[in-house]
Amino acid sequence: MSKVGLIGAGGIASAHIKGYQQHADRIGVTAVADAVAETAKKRGEELRATAYTGSMAFREMLANEELDAVDICLPHHLHRDAIVAAAEAGKHILCEKPLCLSAEEAADVRKAVTENGVTLMCAHNQLFMPAVAKARELLQAGTIGTVYEVRTTDSFYNDFDPSSMGWRASSKTSGGGELIDTGYHPTYLMLHLAGGLPVEATAMLSTHRLKFMEGEDSAQVLIRFDNGVVGQLVTSWAYQPAAGTERFSAVGELGSLTSDGTTLSYRLRSGETETFEFEPVDTFVAEIGHFADSLLGKQRPLHTEEEGIAVLGILLAAYEGSKSKVIAPVLKV
Ligand SMILES: NC(=O)c1ccc[n+]([C@@H]2O[C@H](COP(=O)([O-])OP(=O)(O)OC[C@H]3O[C@@H](n4cnc5c(N)ncnc54)[C@H](O)[C@@H]3O)[C@@H](O)[C@H]2O)c1
């Protein structure tokens, strides 16, 4: 069984823990580190794991525990330091989105992971939606031919208020606003479906409703990929999308496919159509199972630091494009 140290035991850790419980034959949390003593103690008891607390918690855990891997569920500005510390301690890594916050941080992450020969998996849970996996399979099989356009949407009415928003309200700790948070999901989904590398991007950012946030609460992003695909992405905490808005879609030379997230249909110009329905899947449980298999050497994680850096590249170019009123190049890291 692979032994995992959980770093950051707040909100999203609950979803990950369910995954460890369901895959207990292959992977489990044996230590937990959180800056807040009460959180560390509660999670330690829940998991029957050794708990570390205080500002040096994860470094002490890395020094004292026999771990195969860590699972990083920290606020965004702390991801780089935790990844580098874990890699230097020789631990494999599952890291919540975003991978990190800047090109400099991304270079540090790649260097630490490569030099220490560890595996890093990005916790991109929506890749485990069955509709996404099927869409990727159809696109790679050439069902709709050469792909021209991909669209993704991830918007919802978020009832955050200043008292409940914590580190997400400040750009220093979140890295931006909604786009680098929830907007990370439709960006990695876009990368996964577009099948190329991002070349340039721009964005219109808005703050429609959550005025107390430093960053945007909504974003519209345009991305060009090196294989000619143009991506269009909408993401918001301010509003629910209009009825009928697709979760993702793709258009190509032979036809198109579209998904509401739970079903998937394609329609070809030849007249052929097909609709797929799927059993619901807990994407976090599937993600932890994938991580367990990756640690056992069964597969490369779907998204490693390489895809994480490409996603970050899109977002940094989108932010730059919005600020400078240009279409910005995706910088090479
Ligand atoms: N995949 C998803 O759908 C999804 C959903 C929510 C959050 N997330 C991601 O998960 C990560 C954490 O978000 P969250 O909502 O759980 O936040 P959170 O604030 O609920 O939890 C963060 C935890 O980290 C702890 N912490 C802060 N500084 C620390 C330090 N120096 N050392 C150890 N612990 C420290 C805090 O005490 C807290 O318990 C973020 O990257 C976020 O984007 C992903």
The ligand as an SDF file (V2000), in Angstrom:
LIG
                    3D

 44 48  0  0  0  0  0  0  0  0999 V2000
  -10.9950   20.2000   -7.5460 N   0  0  0  0  0  0  0  0  0  0  0  0
  -11.9140   20.9700   -7.0110 C   0  0  0  0  0  0  0  0  0  0  0  0
  -13.0650   20.9760   -7.4300 O   0  0  0  0  0  0  0  0  0  0  0  0
  -11.5280   21.8500   -5.8500 C   0  0  0  0  0  0  0  0  0  0  0  0
  -12.5230   22.3790   -5.0130 C   0  0  0  0  0  0  0  0  0  0  0  0
  -12.1260   23.1470   -3.9210 C   0  0  0  0  0  0  0  0  0  0  0  0
  -10.7760   23.4340   -3.7060 C   0  0  0  0  0  0  0  0  0  0  0  0
   -9.8460   22.9300   -4.5670 N   0  0  0  0  0  0  0  0  0  0  0  0
   -8.4210   23.2560   -4.3970 C   0  0  0  0  0  0  0  0  0  0  0  0
   -7.9360   22.6640   -3.1800 O   0  0  0  0  0  0  0  0  0  0  0  0
   -6.9640   23.5110   -2.5770 C   0  0  0  0  0  0  0  0  0  0  0  0
   -7.3950   23.8240   -1.1500 C   0  0  0  0  0  0  0  0  0  0  0  0
   -8.6640   24.4470   -1.1800 O   0  0  0  0  0  0  0  0  0  0  0  0
   -9.6850   24.2490    0.0300 P   0  0  0  0  0  0  0  0  0  0  0  0
  -11.0040   24.7080   -0.4660 O   0  0  0  0  0  0  0  0  0  0  0  0
   -9.5750   22.9000    0.6320 O   0  0  0  0  0  0  0  0  0  0  0  0
   -9.1090   25.3640    1.0400 O   0  0  0  0  0  0  0  0  0  0  0  0
   -9.2620   25.3870    2.6100 P   0  0  0  0  0  0  0  0  0  0  0  0
   -8.9560   26.7730    3.0250 O   0  0  0  0  0  0  0  0  0  0  0  0
  -10.5790   24.7900    3.0110 O   0  0  0  0  0  0  0  0  0  0  0  0
   -8.1180   24.3900    3.1230 O   0  0  0  0  0  0  0  0  0  0  0  0
   -6.7520   24.7230    3.0760 C   0  0  0  0  0  0  0  0  0  0  0  0
   -6.0770   24.1350    4.3170 C   0  0  0  0  0  0  0  0  0  0  0  0
   -4.6850   24.4000    4.2630 O   0  0  0  0  0  0  0  0  0  0  0  0
   -4.2580   24.7220    5.5870 C   0  0  0  0  0  0  0  0  0  0  0  0
   -3.0000   25.4760    5.5250 N   0  0  0  0  0  0  0  0  0  0  0  0
   -2.8130   26.7840    5.2000 C   0  0  0  0  0  0  0  0  0  0  0  0
   -1.4950   27.0800    5.2400 N   0  0  0  0  0  0  0  0  0  0  0  0
   -0.8460   25.9410    5.5700 C   0  0  0  0  0  0  0  0  0  0  0  0
    0.5190   25.6090    5.7520 C   0  0  0  0  0  0  0  0  0  0  0  0
    1.5050   26.5090    5.6170 N   0  0  0  0  0  0  0  0  0  0  0  0
    0.8260   24.3260    6.1200 N   0  0  0  0  0  0  0  0  0  0  0  0
   -0.1340   23.3940    6.2870 C   0  0  0  0  0  0  0  0  0  0  0  0
   -1.4630   23.6730    6.1380 N   0  0  0  0  0  0  0  0  0  0  0  0
   -1.7930   24.9290    5.7770 C   0  0  0  0  0  0  0  0  0  0  0  0
   -5.4040   25.5080    6.1750 C   0  0  0  0  0  0  0  0  0  0  0  0
   -5.3510   25.5330    7.5880 O   0  0  0  0  0  0  0  0  0  0  0  0
   -6.6070   24.7420    5.6290 C   0  0  0  0  0  0  0  0  0  0  0  0
   -7.0210   23.7020    6.5040 O   0  0  0  0  0  0  0  0  0  0  0  0
   -6.8390   24.7230   -3.4920 C   0  0  0  0  0  0  0  0  0  0  0  0
   -5.7770   24.4960   -4.3610 O   0  0  0  0  0  0  0  0  0  0  0  0
   -8.1600   24.7450   -4.2470 C   0  0  0  0  0  0  0  0  0  0  0  0
   -8.1140   25.3690   -5.5030 O   0  0  0  0  0  0  0  0  0  0  0  0
  -10.1960   22.1400   -5.6210 C   0  0  0  0  0  0  0  0  0  0  0  0
  1  2  1  0
  2  3  2  0
  2  4  1  0
  4  5  1  0
  4 44  2  0
  5  6  2  0
  6  7  1  0
  7  8  2  0
  8  9  1  0
  8 44  1  0
  9 10  1  0
  9 42  1  0
 10 11  1  0
 11 12  1  0
 11 40  1  0
 12 13  1  0
 13 14  1  0
 14 15  2  0
 14 16  1  0
 14 17  1  0
 17 18  1  0
 18 19  2  0
 18 20  1  0
 18 21  1  0
 21 22  1  0
 22 23  1  0
 23 24  1  0
 23 38  1  0
 24 25  1  0
 25 26  1  0
 25 36  1  0
 26 27  1  0
 26 35  1  0
 27 28  2  0
 28 29  1  0
 29 30  1  0
 29 35  2  0
 30 31  1  0
 30 32  2  0
 32 33  1  0
 33 34  2  0
 34 35  1  0
 36 37  1  0
 36 38  1  0
 38 39  1  0
 40 41  1  0
 40 42  1  0
 42 43  1  0
M  CHG  2   8   1  16  -1
M  END
$$$$
